[in-house]
Each structure stands twice: as C-alpha cells, then as structure tokens.
Amino acid sequence: MPLYESVFIARQDIPAQEVESLAERFEGIVSENGGSAGTREYWGLKNLSYRIKKNRKGHYTMLKLDAPAAAVHEMERNMRISEDVLRYMTLRVDALPEEPSIMMQSRSSRDDRGRRGRSGDGPRESSGDKPAAASAAPAAETTETAEKTENSES
C-alpha cells in the first residue's frame, strides 16, 4: 500500500486532549477503510505565519499512514468537514522514516541545550568576578614585560 504523511492544524482555542481525539478519529477512519496508522506526532501550539479564520496560532499534528488512496481521501473529506481543522496537507512518500520528524528532533535538541548562556556545571559567575588563576596570569606577564624593558634600557 502507498505510504503517506499527513499534517493538520487545529484551532488554537481547543485543548490538546481534543486535538488528540481528532487525530484518533482520523486514524480510525483510515483503519476502517483498510489502512493502518503508524506513528502520530503532536508538534504543539505554534504561531501561524498569517491569520487563518481569525486564528493566530494552531495545534500541529502529523500522522504517518500506510493506506490505500480511498482511505486517505475519506480522511481528508472529514478534515474538510471538521470546524476544528484549519488546514491540512497529505503527501505521498516512498518510505516512512523510523526516527522522529525534524520538528520533534529540534524540540529535543532545544531541551538538551538548556538555557542560553549557561553551561550548567556550576554557579554562574558575574561579570565582575574573575577566577584567581586568570587574574594572576596577566599580572605575571606584565612584570616580565616591565623587567625586559628595564634590561633593554640599561
């Protein structure tokens, strides 16, 4: 059977649990028509590039499907009818990747990175505090430079 990736955007004012139930309903439609749903990824509530039906944000969800074309058409028909779905897009793909999508990978790398500007391995130093070793090294260099200049003058 052909493989598909389908992404839909749900309205911002519905809770995430209702978005999950929408996704389950669409997966059920696919399975009733002879297909199977692979993984489902909830990408979260994101800003839209432009207003869609007076919404500035939307819940993004991706479905990976292994289904005949008739099942996908029926799922898309139900997406068009649903008032909660703002936009959808379904693409036929050659193979469904096993790893998470780019959207999920960027979220996990953002979580791993932590807060900006913090290394996480100790207390944060203020700009006025300098480590003792760093402040001692420049002082030693300046005395050596001063001794060389005195020796060269004599």
N, CA, C and O atoms as a GROMACS GRO file, in nm:
protein
  616
    1MET      N    1   0.083  -0.119   0.000
    1MET     CA    2   0.000   0.000   0.000
    1MET      C    3   0.088   0.125   0.000
    1MET      O    4   0.201   0.120   0.048
    2PRO      N    5   0.037   0.233  -0.052
    2PRO     CA    6   0.114   0.359  -0.052
    2PRO      C    7   0.132   0.413   0.090
    2PRO      O    8   0.051   0.387   0.179
    3LEU      N    9   0.238   0.487   0.108
    3LEU     CA   10   0.270   0.548   0.236
    3LEU      C   11   0.247   0.698   0.229
    3LEU      O   12   0.277   0.761   0.128
    4TYR      N   13   0.192   0.755   0.336
    4TYR     CA   14   0.159   0.897   0.339
    4TYR      C   15   0.203   0.960   0.471
    4TYR      O   16   0.210   0.894   0.574
    5GLU      N   17   0.232   1.090   0.464
    5GLU     CA   18   0.249   1.173   0.582
    5GLU      C   19   0.144   1.282   0.573
    5GLU      O   20   0.135   1.353   0.472
    6SER      N   21   0.064   1.296   0.677
    6SER     CA   22  -0.042   1.395   0.678
    6SER      C   23  -0.026   1.485   0.800
    6SER      O   24  -0.011   1.436   0.912
    7VAL      N   25  -0.028   1.616   0.777
    7VAL     CA   26  -0.018   1.714   0.885
    7VAL      C   27  -0.144   1.798   0.882
    7VAL      O   28  -0.188   1.844   0.777
    8PHE      N   29  -0.202   1.817   1.001
    8PHE     CA   30  -0.318   1.907   1.008
    8PHE      C   31  -0.296   2.007   1.120
    8PHE      O   32  -0.225   1.980   1.217
    9ILE      N   33  -0.359   2.124   1.103
    9ILE     CA   34  -0.353   2.232   1.202
    9ILE      C   35  -0.493   2.249   1.259
    9ILE      O   36  -0.589   2.273   1.186
   10ALA      N   37  -0.502   2.235   1.391
   10ALA     CA   38  -0.630   2.252   1.459
   10ALA      C   39  -0.637   2.391   1.522
   10ALA      O   40  -0.535   2.455   1.544
   11ARG      N   41  -0.758   2.436   1.551
   11ARG     CA   42  -0.780   2.568   1.609
   11ARG      C   43  -0.706   2.584   1.741
   11ARG      O   44  -0.683   2.486   1.813
   12GLN      N   45  -0.670   2.708   1.773
   12GLN     CA   46  -0.594   2.736   1.894
   12GLN      C   47  -0.677   2.727   2.021
   12GLN      O   48  -0.622   2.705   2.128
   13ASP      N   49  -0.807   2.745   2.012
   13ASP     CA   50  -0.889   2.752   2.132
   13ASP      C   51  -0.940   2.617   2.181
   13ASP      O   52  -1.015   2.612   2.278
   14ILE      N   53  -0.903   2.507   2.116
   14ILE     CA   54  -0.942   2.376   2.167
   14ILE      C   55  -0.825   2.319   2.248
   14ILE      O   56  -0.710   2.347   2.217
   15PRO      N   57  -0.854   2.239   2.350
   15PRO     CA   58  -0.746   2.183   2.431
   15PRO      C   59  -0.669   2.074   2.356
   15PRO      O   60  -0.718   2.019   2.258
   16ALA      N   61  -0.549   2.044   2.404
   16ALA     CA   62  -0.463   1.944   2.339
   16ALA      C   63  -0.528   1.806   2.341
   16ALA      O   64  -0.506   1.726   2.250
   17GLN      N   65  -0.608   1.775   2.444
   17GLN     CA   66  -0.675   1.644   2.450
   17GLN      C   67  -0.775   1.630   2.336
   17GLN      O   68  -0.793   1.520   2.283
   18GLU      N   69  -0.839   1.739   2.300
   18GLU     CA   70  -0.935   1.732   2.190
   18GLU      C   71  -0.862   1.716   2.056
   18GLU      O   72  -0.914   1.652   1.964
   19VAL      N   73  -0.743   1.773   2.045
   19VAL     CA   74  -0.662   1.754   1.924
   19VAL      C   75  -0.622   1.607   1.912
   19VAL      O   76  -0.624   1.550   1.803
   20GLU      N   77  -0.587   1.546   2.026
   20GLU     CA   78  -0.553   1.403   2.026
   20GLU      C   79  -0.674   1.319   1.984
   20GLU      O   80  -0.659   1.223   1.909
   21SER      N   81  -0.792   1.355   2.031
   21SER     CA   82  -0.912   1.279   1.991
   21SER      C   83  -0.942   1.298   1.843
   21SER      O   84  -0.991   1.206   1.778
   22LEU      N   85  -0.914   1.417   1.789
   22LEU     CA   86  -0.929   1.439   1.644
   22LEU      C   87  -0.836   1.346   1.567
   22LEU      O   88  -0.877   1.282   1.469
   23ALA      N   89  -0.711   1.339   1.611
   23ALA     CA   90  -0.614   1.253   1.544
   23ALA      C   91  -0.656   1.107   1.552
   23ALA      O   92  -0.641   1.033   1.455
   24GLU      N   93  -0.708   1.065   1.668
   24GLU     CA   94  -0.756   0.927   1.682
   24GLU      C   95  -0.873   0.900   1.588
   24GLU      O   96  -0.883   0.792   1.530
   25ARG      N   97  -0.961   1.000   1.574
   25ARG     CA   98  -1.076   0.985   1.484
   25ARG      C   99  -1.030   0.968   1.340
   25ARG      O  100  -1.082   0.884   1.267
   26PHE      N  101  -0.929   1.049   1.298
   26PHE     CA  102  -0.878   1.037   1.161
   26PHE      C  103  -0.806   0.903   1.140
   26PHE      O  104  -0.816   0.843   1.033
   27GLU      N  105  -0.733   0.857   1.242
   27GLU     CA  106  -0.668   0.725   1.232
   27GLU      C  107  -0.773   0.615   1.223
   27GLU      O  108  -0.755   0.517   1.150
   28GLY      N  109  -0.884   0.630   1.296
   28GLY     CA  110  -0.992   0.532   1.289
   28GLY      C  111  -1.055   0.526   1.151
   28GLY      O  112  -1.090   0.418   1.103
   29ILE      N  113  -1.070   0.641   1.087
   29ILE     CA  114  -1.126   0.646   0.952
   29ILE      C  115  -1.035   0.571   0.856
   29ILE      O  116  -1.082   0.497   0.769
   30VAL      N  117  -0.904   0.591   0.871
   30VAL     CA  118  -0.809   0.523   0.784
   30VAL      C  119  -0.815   0.372   0.806
   30VAL      O  120  -0.815   0.295   0.710
   31SER      N  121  -0.820   0.330   0.931
   31SER     CA  122  -0.822   0.185   0.959
   31SER      C  123  -0.954   0.121   0.915
   31SER      O  124  -0.953   0.005   0.873
   32GLU      N  125  -1.067   0.193   0.923
   32GLU     CA  126  -1.195   0.141   0.875
   32GLU      C  127  -1.193   0.118   0.724
   32GLU      O  128  -1.263   0.029   0.674
   33ASN      N  129  -1.115   0.195   0.653
   33ASN     CA  130  -1.109   0.184   0.508
   33ASN      C  131  -0.992   0.100   0.459
   33ASN      O  132  -0.952   0.110   0.342
   34GLY      N  133  -0.936   0.017   0.544
   34GLY     CA  134  -0.835  -0.079   0.500
   34GLY      C  135  -0.691  -0.034   0.516
   34GLY      O  136  -0.601  -0.100   0.463
   35GLY      N  137  -0.666   0.073   0.584
   35GLY     CA  138  -0.528   0.120   0.603
   35GLY      C  139  -0.485   0.105   0.748
   35GLY      O  140  -0.559   0.055   0.832
   36SER      N  141  -0.364   0.148   0.773
   36SER     CA  142  -0.316   0.147   0.911
   36SER      C  143  -0.239   0.276   0.937
   36SER      O  144  -0.173   0.330   0.850
   37ALA      N  145  -0.251   0.321   1.060
   37ALA     CA  146  -0.182   0.443   1.100
   37ALA      C  147  -0.055   0.403   1.174
   37ALA      O  148  -0.057   0.319   1.264
   38GLY      N  149   0.055   0.465   1.135
   38GLY     CA  150   0.181   0.439   1.203
   38GLY      C  151   0.192   0.526   1.327
   38GLY      O  152   0.106   0.521   1.415
   39THR      N  153   0.295   0.606   1.333
   39THR     CA  154   0.314   0.692   1.449
   39THR      C  155   0.239   0.823   1.432
   39THR      O  156   0.205   0.865   1.321
   40ARG      N  157   0.214   0.887   1.546
   40ARG     CA  158   0.148   1.016   1.549
   40ARG      C  159   0.236   1.109   1.630
   40ARG      O  160   0.283   1.072   1.738
   41GLU      N  161   0.258   1.230   1.580
   41GLU     CA  162   0.340   1.328   1.649
   41GLU      C  163   0.261   1.455   1.671
   41GLU      O  164   0.206   1.513   1.578
   42TYR      N  165   0.256   1.496   1.797
   42TYR     CA  166   0.192   1.623   1.830
   42TYR      C  167   0.304   1.725   1.843
   42TYR      O  168   0.387   1.716   1.934
   43TRP      N  169   0.307   1.823   1.754
   43TRP     CA  170   0.414   1.921   1.750
   43TRP      C  171   0.389   2.038   1.842
   43TRP      O  172   0.481   2.115   1.869
   44GLY      N  173   0.269   2.056   1.890
   44GLY     CA  174   0.240   2.162   1.985
   44GLY      C  175   0.165   2.278   1.924
   44GLY      O  176   0.128   2.278   1.807
   45LEU      N  177   0.144   2.378   2.009
   45LEU     CA  178   0.076   2.500   1.968
   45LEU      C  179   0.181   2.596   1.915
   45LEU      O  180   0.270   2.638   1.989
   46LYS      N  181   0.171   2.632   1.787
   46LYS     CA  182   0.271   2.716   1.722
   46LYS      C  183   0.205   2.837   1.658
   46LYS      O  184   0.086   2.836   1.626
   47ASN      N  185   0.285   2.942   1.641
   47ASN     CA  186   0.236   3.062   1.572
   47ASN      C  187   0.218   3.032   1.424
   47ASN      O  188   0.298   2.960   1.364
   48LEU      N  189   0.115   3.090   1.366
   48LEU     CA  190   0.092   3.080   1.222
   48LEU      C  191   0.158   3.198   1.153
   48LEU      O  192   0.172   3.305   1.213
   49SER      N  193   0.197   3.180   1.028
   49SER     CA  194   0.259   3.290   0.953
   49SER      C  195   0.159   3.402   0.925
   49SER      O  196   0.196   3.519   0.917
   50TYR      N  197   0.035   3.365   0.909
   50TYR     CA  198  -0.071   3.462   0.884
   50TYR      C  199  -0.200   3.409   0.946
   50TYR      O  200  -0.211   3.290   0.974
   51ARG      N  201  -0.296   3.497   0.965
   51ARG     CA  202  -0.423   3.456   1.025
   51ARG      C  203  -0.497   3.359   0.934
   51ARG      O  204  -0.504   3.378   0.812
   52ILE      N  205  -0.552   3.256   0.995
   52ILE     CA  206  -0.639   3.162   0.924
   52ILE      C  207  -0.769   3.156   1.003
   52ILE      O  208  -0.769   3.111   1.118
   53LYS      N  209  -0.876   3.199   0.944
   53LYS     CA  210  -1.007   3.200   1.010
   53LYS      C  211  -1.000   3.265   1.148
   53LYS      O  212  -1.052   3.211   1.246
   54LYS      N  213  -0.935   3.380   1.156
   54LYS     CA  214  -0.920   3.461   1.277
   54LYS      C  215  -0.833   3.395   1.384
   54LYS      O  216  -0.840   3.435   1.500
   55ASN      N  217  -0.753   3.297   1.349
   55ASN     CA  218  -0.663   3.231   1.443
   55ASN      C  219  -0.519   3.272   1.415
   55ASN      O  220  -0.477   3.275   1.299
   56ARG      N  221  -0.445   3.304   1.519
   56ARG     CA  222  -0.304   3.339   1.507
   56ARG      C  223  -0.213   3.222   1.540
   56ARG      O  224  -0.095   3.224   1.506
   57LYS      N  225  -0.266   3.120   1.607
   57LYS     CA  226  -0.190   3.002   1.646
   57LYS      C  227  -0.268   2.878   1.608
   57LYS      O  228  -0.387   2.885   1.577
   58GLY      N  229  -0.201   2.764   1.610
   58GLY     CA  230  -0.267   2.638   1.579
   58GLY      C  231  -0.193   2.520   1.637
   58GLY      O  232  -0.071   2.525   1.656
   59HIS      N  233  -0.267   2.413   1.665
   59HIS     CA  234  -0.210   2.288   1.713
   59HIS      C  235  -0.169   2.205   1.591
   59HIS      O  236  -0.253   2.172   1.508
   60TYR      N  237  -0.041   2.172   1.581
   60TYR     CA  238   0.010   2.094   1.468
   60TYR      C  239   0.021   1.946   1.508
   60TYR      O  240   0.072   1.914   1.615
   61THR      N  241  -0.027   1.858   1.420
   61THR     CA  242  -0.018   1.714   1.442
   61THR      C  243   0.016   1.645   1.310
   61THR      O  244  -0.039   1.680   1.206
   62MET      N  245   0.108   1.548   1.316
   62MET     CA  246   0.145   1.472   1.197
   62MET      C  247   0.108   1.326   1.215
   62MET      O  248   0.132   1.267   1.321
   63LEU      N  249   0.050   1.268   1.111
   63LEU     CA  250   0.014   1.126   1.109
   63LEU      C  251   0.094   1.058   0.999
   63LEU      O  252   0.103   1.108   0.888
   64LYS      N  253   0.153   0.943   1.031
   64LYS     CA  254   0.220   0.861   0.930
   64LYS      C  255   0.127   0.745   0.898
   64LYS      O  256   0.088   0.670   0.987
   65LEU      N  257   0.093   0.731   0.770
   65LEU     CA  258  -0.011   0.637   0.729
   65LEU      C  259   0.039   0.538   0.625
   65LEU      O  260   0.123   0.570   0.542
   66ASP      N  261  -0.015   0.417   0.633
   66ASP     CA  262   0.005   0.313   0.532
   66ASP      C  263  -0.136   0.274   0.489
   66ASP      O  264  -0.200   0.190   0.554
   67ALA      N  265  -0.186   0.336   0.381
   67ALA     CA  266  -0.327   0.323   0.348
   67ALA      C  267  -0.350   0.334   0.199
   67ALA      O  268  -0.269   0.393   0.127
   68PRO      N  269  -0.462   0.278   0.152
   68PRO     CA  270  -0.498   0.300   0.011
   68PRO      C  271  -0.546   0.443  -0.010
   68PRO      O  272  -0.580   0.513   0.086
   69ALA      N  273  -0.549   0.483  -0.134
   69ALA     CA  274  -0.586   0.621  -0.167
   69ALA      C  275  -0.728   0.654  -0.123
   69ALA      O  276  -0.756   0.767  -0.081
   70ALA      N  277  -0.818   0.557  -0.131
   70ALA     CA  278  -0.957   0.583  -0.092
   70ALA      C  279  -0.968   0.618   0.057
   70ALA      O  280  -1.049   0.702   0.095
   71ALA      N  281  -0.887   0.554   0.140
   71ALA     CA  282  -0.888   0.582   0.284
   71ALA      C  283  -0.837   0.723   0.312
   71ALA      O  284  -0.890   0.794   0.398
   72VAL      N  285  -0.734   0.763   0.239
   72VAL     CA  286  -0.679   0.897   0.257
   72VAL      C  287  -0.779   1.003   0.210
   72VAL      O  288  -0.793   1.107   0.274
   73HIS      N  289  -0.848   0.976   0.101
   73HIS     CA  290  -0.949   1.071   0.052
   73HIS      C  291  -1.063   1.086   0.152
   73HIS      O  292  -1.113   1.197   0.174
   74GLU      N  293  -1.104   0.976   0.213
   74GLU     CA  294  -1.210   0.983   0.313
   74GLU      C  295  -1.164   1.061   0.436
   74GLU      O  296  -1.241   1.139   0.492
   75MET      N  297  -1.039   1.040   0.478
   75MET     CA  298  -0.985   1.115   0.593
   75MET      C  299  -0.980   1.265   0.560
   75MET      O  300  -1.018   1.347   0.643
   76GLU      N  301  -0.934   1.300   0.441
   76GLU     CA  302  -0.929   1.440   0.401
   76GLU      C  303  -1.068   1.502   0.390
   76GLU      O  304  -1.086   1.619   0.422
   77ARG      N  305  -1.164   1.424   0.346
   77ARG     CA  306  -1.302   1.474   0.338
   77ARG      C  307  -1.353   1.508   0.477
   77ARG      O  308  -1.419   1.610   0.496
   78ASN      N  309  -1.322   1.424   0.575
   78ASN     CA  310  -1.363   1.451   0.713
   78ASN      C  311  -1.287   1.570   0.772
   78ASN      O  312  -1.342   1.643   0.854
   79MET      N  313  -1.163   1.589   0.730
   79MET     CA  314  -1.088   1.707   0.775
   79MET      C  315  -1.151   1.835   0.721
   79MET      O  316  -1.159   1.936   0.792
   80ARG      N  317  -1.196   1.830   0.596
   80ARG     CA  318  -1.262   1.948   0.538
   80ARG      C  319  -1.392   1.981   0.611
   80ARG      O  320  -1.425   2.098   0.630
   81ILE      N  321  -1.466   1.878   0.653
   81ILE     CA  322  -1.594   1.898   0.720
   81ILE      C  323  -1.574   1.952   0.862
   81ILE      O  324  -1.654   2.032   0.909
   82SER      N  325  -1.469   1.907   0.929
   82SER     CA  326  -1.447   1.944   1.069
   82SER      C  327  -1.419   2.093   1.083
   82SER      O  328  -1.335   2.148   1.012
   83GLU      N  329  -1.488   2.158   1.176
   83GLU     CA  330  -1.467   2.300   1.201
   83GLU      C  331  -1.340   2.325   1.280
   83GLU      O  332  -1.288   2.437   1.280
   84ASP      N  333  -1.289   2.222   1.347
   84ASP     CA  334  -1.169   2.238   1.429
   84ASP      C  335  -1.040   2.235   1.348
   84ASP      O  336  -0.936   2.281   1.395
   85VAL      N  337  -1.045   2.182   1.227
   85VAL     CA  338  -0.925   2.173   1.142
   85VAL      C  339  -0.917   2.298   1.054
   85VAL      O  340  -1.007   2.326   0.975
   86LEU      N  341  -0.807   2.372   1.069
   86LEU     CA  342  -0.788   2.494   0.989
   86LEU      C  343  -0.730   2.460   0.852
   86LEU      O  344  -0.782   2.505   0.750
   87ARG      N  345  -0.623   2.381   0.850
   87ARG     CA  346  -0.555   2.341   0.726
   87ARG      C  347  -0.505   2.200   0.741
   87ARG      O  348  -0.484   2.151   0.853
   88TYR      N  349  -0.484   2.133   0.628
   88TYR     CA  350  -0.423   2.001   0.629
   88TYR      C  351  -0.344   1.984   0.500
   88TYR      O  352  -0.369   2.051   0.400
   89MET      N  353  -0.248   1.894   0.505
   89MET     CA  354  -0.170   1.860   0.387
   89MET      C  355  -0.127   1.714   0.398
   89MET      O  356  -0.075   1.671   0.501
   90THR      N  357  -0.149   1.639   0.292
   90THR     CA  358  -0.110   1.499   0.289
   90THR      C  359  -0.017   1.477   0.172
   90THR      O  360  -0.047   1.518   0.059
   91LEU      N  361   0.096   1.414   0.198
   91LEU     CA  362   0.196   1.386   0.096
   91LEU      C  363   0.222   1.237   0.087
   91LEU      O  364   0.226   1.167   0.188
   92ARG      N  365   0.238   1.190  -0.034
   92ARG     CA  366   0.277   1.051  -0.053
   92ARG      C  367   0.429   1.044  -0.047
   92ARG      O  368   0.498   1.123  -0.111
   93VAL      N  369   0.481   0.948   0.030
   93VAL     CA  370   0.625   0.933   0.046
   93VAL      C  371   0.666   0.792   0.005
   93VAL      O  372   0.585   0.700   0.003
   94ASP      N  373   0.795   0.777  -0.028
   94ASP     CA  374   0.846   0.646  -0.068
   94ASP      C  375   0.863   0.553   0.052
   94ASP      O  376   0.834   0.434   0.044
   95ALA      N  377   0.910   0.608   0.163
   95ALA     CA  378   0.930   0.529   0.284
   95ALA      C  379   0.903   0.617   0.405
   95ALA      O  380   0.930   0.737   0.404
   96LEU      N  381   0.849   0.555   0.510
   96LEU     CA  382   0.826   0.628   0.634
   96LEU      C  383   0.950   0.617   0.721
   96LEU      O  384   0.992   0.506   0.755
   97PRO      N  385   1.010   0.728   0.758
   97PRO     CA  386   1.130   0.722   0.842
   97PRO      C  387   1.097   0.670   0.982
   97PRO      O  388   0.990   0.698   1.036
   98GLU      N  389   1.189   0.594   1.038
   98GLU     CA  390   1.170   0.538   1.172
   98GLU      C  391   1.197   0.643   1.280
   98GLU      O  392   1.131   0.642   1.384
   99GLU      N  393   1.293   0.732   1.255
   99GLU     CA  394   1.327   0.833   1.355
   99GLU      C  395   1.220   0.942   1.358
   99GLU      O  396   1.141   0.955   1.264
  100PRO      N  397   1.218   1.020   1.466
  100PRO     CA  398   1.120   1.130   1.474
  100PRO      C  399   1.143   1.233   1.364
  100PRO      O  400   1.252   1.243   1.307
  101SER      N  401   1.039   1.309   1.335
  101SER     CA  402   1.048   1.413   1.232
  101SER      C  403   1.142   1.524   1.277
  101SER      O  404   1.183   1.530   1.393
  102ILE      N  405   1.174   1.613   1.185
  102ILE     CA  406   1.262   1.725   1.213
  102ILE      C  407   1.204   1.813   1.324
  102ILE      O  408   1.278   1.865   1.408
  103MET      N  409   1.073   1.831   1.325
  103MET     CA  410   1.010   1.914   1.428
  103MET      C  411   1.031   1.855   1.567
  103MET      O  412   1.055   1.930   1.662
  104MET      N  413   1.023   1.725   1.580
  104MET     CA  414   1.043   1.662   1.711
  104MET      C  415   1.191   1.660   1.748
  104MET      O  416   1.225   1.672   1.866
  105GLN      N  417   1.279   1.646   1.649
  105GLN     CA  418   1.422   1.647   1.677
  105GLN      C  419   1.466   1.785   1.724
  105GLN      O  420   1.548   1.795   1.815
  106SER      N  421   1.413   1.892   1.664
  106SER     CA  422   1.452   2.027   1.705
  106SER      C  423   1.402   2.056   1.846
  106SER      O  424   1.468   2.129   1.920
  107ARG      N  425   1.289   2.000   1.883
  107ARG     CA  426   1.237   2.020   2.018
  107ARG      C  427   1.327   1.951   2.119
  107ARG      O  428   1.356   2.009   2.224
  108SER      N  429   1.371   1.829   2.090
  108SER     CA  430   1.456   1.757   2.186
  108SER      C  431   1.594   1.819   2.196
  108SER      O  432   1.652   1.822   2.305
  109SER      N  433   1.650   1.871   2.086
  109SER     CA  434   1.781   1.935   2.093
  109SER      C  435   1.771   2.067   2.168
  109SER      O  436   1.866   2.107   2.235
  110ARG      N  437   1.658   2.134   2.158
  110ARG     CA  438   1.637   2.258   2.232
  110ARG      C  439   1.630   2.228   2.382
  110ARG      O  440   1.682   2.306   2.462
  111ASP      N  441   1.568   2.117   2.419
  111ASP     CA  442   1.560   2.079   2.560
  111ASP      C  443   1.696   2.037   2.613
  111ASP      O  444   1.728   2.066   2.729
  112ASP      N  445   1.777   1.971   2.531
  112ASP     CA  446   1.910   1.927   2.574
  112ASP      C  447   2.003   2.046   2.594
  112ASP      O  448   2.089   2.044   2.682
  113ARG      N  449   1.985   2.149   2.514
  113ARG     CA  450   2.074   2.264   2.518
  113ARG      C  451   2.059   2.342   2.648
  113ARG      O  452   2.157   2.399   2.697
  114GLY      N  453   1.942   2.343   2.703
  114GLY     CA  454   1.920   2.416   2.827
  114GLY      C  455   1.902   2.564   2.802
  114GLY      O  456   1.866   2.606   2.692
  115ARG      N  457   1.926   2.641   2.904
  115ARG     CA  458   1.908   2.786   2.892
  115ARG      C  459   2.027   2.848   2.824
  115ARG      O  460   2.140   2.801   2.840
  116ARG      N  461   2.004   2.952   2.750
  116ARG     CA  462   2.109   3.020   2.676
  116ARG      C  463   2.206   3.087   2.772
  116ARG      O  464   2.165   3.152   2.868
  117GLY      N  465   2.337   3.070   2.746
  117GLY     CA  466   2.438   3.139   2.823
  117GLY      C  467   2.478   3.068   2.951
  117GLY      O  468   2.562   3.120   3.025
  118ARG      N  469   2.422   2.953   2.978
  118ARG     CA  470   2.457   2.881   3.100
  118ARG      C  471   2.518   2.748   3.063
  118ARG      O  472   2.465   2.675   2.980
  119SER      N  473   2.632   2.716   3.124
  119SER     CA  474   2.696   2.589   3.096
  119SER      C  475   2.637   2.479   3.181
  119SER      O  476   2.644   2.362   3.142
  120GLY      N  477   2.581   2.511   3.295
  120GLY     CA  478   2.515   2.412   3.378
  120GLY      C  479   2.610   2.335   3.468
  120GLY      O  480   2.565   2.245   3.539
  121ASP      N  481   2.740   2.367   3.470
  121ASP     CA  482   2.832   2.291   3.552
  121ASP      C  483   2.886   2.373   3.668
  121ASP      O  484   3.005   2.364   3.701
  122GLY      N  485   2.804   2.451   3.728
  122GLY     CA  486   2.846   2.524   3.846
  122GLY      C  487   2.772   2.655   3.859
  122GLY      O  488   2.689   2.689   3.775
  123PRO      N  489   2.803   2.729   3.966
  123PRO     CA  490   2.735   2.857   3.982
  123PRO      C  491   2.780   2.956   3.877
  123PRO      O  492   2.893   2.951   3.829
  124ARG      N  493   2.691   3.042   3.842
  124ARG     CA  494   2.718   3.140   3.737
  124ARG      C  495   2.804   3.253   3.794
  124ARG      O  496   2.776   3.305   3.902
  125GLU      N  497   2.908   3.290   3.720
  125GLU     CA  498   2.996   3.398   3.764
  125GLU      C  499   2.944   3.531   3.710
  125GLU      O  500   2.896   3.540   3.597
  126SER      N  501   2.954   3.632   3.793
  126SER     CA  502   2.912   3.763   3.745
  126SER      C  503   3.026   3.822   3.663
  126SER      O  504   3.138   3.772   3.668
  127SER      N  505   2.998   3.927   3.590
  127SER     CA  506   3.099   3.985   3.501
  127SER      C  507   3.214   4.047   3.580
  127SER      O  508   3.325   4.059   3.527
  128GLY      N  509   3.192   4.088   3.706
  128GLY     CA  510   3.297   4.148   3.786
  128GLY      C  511   3.389   4.046   3.850
  128GLY      O  512   3.504   4.077   3.883
  129ASP      N  513   3.340   3.923   3.868
  129ASP     CA  514   3.422   3.819   3.930
  129ASP      C  515   3.508   3.752   3.827
  129ASP      O  516   3.461   3.716   3.719
  130LYS      N  517   3.637   3.736   3.859
  130LYS     CA  518   3.729   3.665   3.771
  130LYS      C  519   3.793   3.554   3.850
  130LYS      O  520   3.821   3.572   3.969
  131PRO      N  521   3.817   3.440   3.788
  131PRO     CA  522   3.885   3.333   3.859
  131PRO      C  523   4.025   3.378   3.898
  131PRO      O  524   4.086   3.461   3.831
  132ALA      N  525   4.077   3.321   4.009
  132ALA     CA  526   4.207   3.361   4.061
  132ALA      C  527   4.319   3.331   3.962
  132ALA      O  528   4.410   3.412   3.947
  133ALA      N  529   4.313   3.217   3.894
  133ALA     CA  530   4.420   3.179   3.801
  133ALA      C  531   4.423   3.274   3.681
  133ALA      O  532   4.530   3.308   3.631
  134ALA      N  533   4.308   3.316   3.637
  134ALA     CA  534   4.303   3.405   3.521
  134ALA      C  535   4.355   3.544   3.555
  134ALA      O  536   4.419   3.608   3.472
  135SER      N  537   4.330   3.591   3.676
  135SER     CA  538   4.376   3.725   3.713
  135SER      C  539   4.524   3.724   3.745
  135SER      O  540   4.590   3.827   3.729
  136ALA      N  541   4.580   3.611   3.791
  136ALA     CA  542   4.722   3.605   3.825
  136ALA      C  543   4.809   3.599   3.701
  136ALA      O  544   4.919   3.654   3.701
  137ALA      N  545   4.764   3.534   3.597
  137ALA     CA  546   4.845   3.517   3.477
  137ALA      C  547   4.877   3.650   3.409
  137ALA      O  548   4.993   3.671   3.375
  138PRO      N  549   4.785   3.740   3.388
  138PRO     CA  550   4.820   3.867   3.323
  138PRO      C  551   4.915   3.950   3.408
  138PRO      O  552   4.999   4.021   3.353
  139ALA      N  553   4.904   3.942   3.540
  139ALA     CA  554   4.995   4.019   3.626
  139ALA      C  555   5.138   3.969   3.610
  139ALA      O  556   5.231   4.050   3.608
  140ALA      N  557   5.158   3.839   3.599
  140ALA     CA  558   5.291   3.784   3.582
  140ALA      C  559   5.350   3.827   3.448
  140ALA      O  560   5.469   3.856   3.438
  141GLU      N  561   5.266   3.831   3.345
  141GLU     CA  562   5.314   3.872   3.214
  141GLU      C  563   5.356   4.019   3.214
  141GLU      O  564   5.456   4.054   3.151
  142THR      N  565   5.286   4.103   3.282
  142THR     CA  566   5.320   4.246   3.285
  142THR      C  567   5.451   4.270   3.359
  142THR      O  568   5.527   4.358   3.321
  143THR      N  569   5.478   4.194   3.466
  143THR     CA  570   5.606   4.213   3.536
  143THR      C  571   5.722   4.165   3.451
  143THR      O  572   5.829   4.226   3.453
  144GLU      N  573   5.702   4.057   3.377
  144GLU     CA  574   5.808   4.010   3.287
  144GLU      C  575   5.835   4.114   3.179
  144GLU      O  576   5.950   4.139   3.144
  145THR      N  577   5.730   4.174   3.126
  145THR     CA  578   5.745   4.274   3.022
  145THR      C  579   5.816   4.397   3.078
  145THR      O  580   5.901   4.455   3.010
  146ALA      N  581   5.784   4.437   3.200
  146ALA     CA  582   5.849   4.552   3.262
  146ALA      C  583   5.997   4.525   3.285
  146ALA      O  584   6.080   4.614   3.265
  147GLU      N  585   6.032   4.400   3.329
  147GLU     CA  586   6.173   4.365   3.352
  147GLU      C  587   6.251   4.368   3.221
  147GLU      O  588   6.365   4.414   3.219
  148LYS      N  589   6.192   4.321   3.111
  148LYS     CA  590   6.260   4.320   2.982
  148LYS      C  591   6.286   4.462   2.934
  148LYS      O  592   6.393   4.490   2.880
  149THR      N  593   6.190   4.551   2.955
  149THR     CA  594   6.209   4.689   2.911
  149THR      C  595   6.317   4.758   2.995
  149THR      O  596   6.392   4.841   2.942
  150GLU      N  597   6.328   4.725   3.126
  150GLU     CA  598   6.432   4.784   3.209
  150GLU      C  599   6.570   4.732   3.168
  150GLU      O  600   6.666   4.809   3.167
  151ASN      N  601   6.580   4.603   3.134
  151ASN     CA  602   6.706   4.544   3.093
  151ASN      C  603   6.751   4.600   2.959
  151ASN      O  604   6.871   4.620   2.935
  152SER      N  605   6.656   4.625   2.871
  152SER     CA  606   6.693   4.676   2.738
  152SER      C  607   6.736   4.823   2.745
  152SER      O  608   6.814   4.868   2.662
  153GLU      N  609   6.685   4.898   2.843
  153GLU     CA  610   6.722   5.038   2.857
  153GLU      C  611   6.865   5.052   2.913
  153GLU      O  612   6.934   5.149   2.881
  154SER      N  613   6.908   4.959   2.996
  154SER     CA  614   7.039   4.973   3.056
  154SER      C  615   7.150   4.915   2.974
  154SER      O  616   7.266   4.920   3.015
   0.00000   0.00000   0.00000
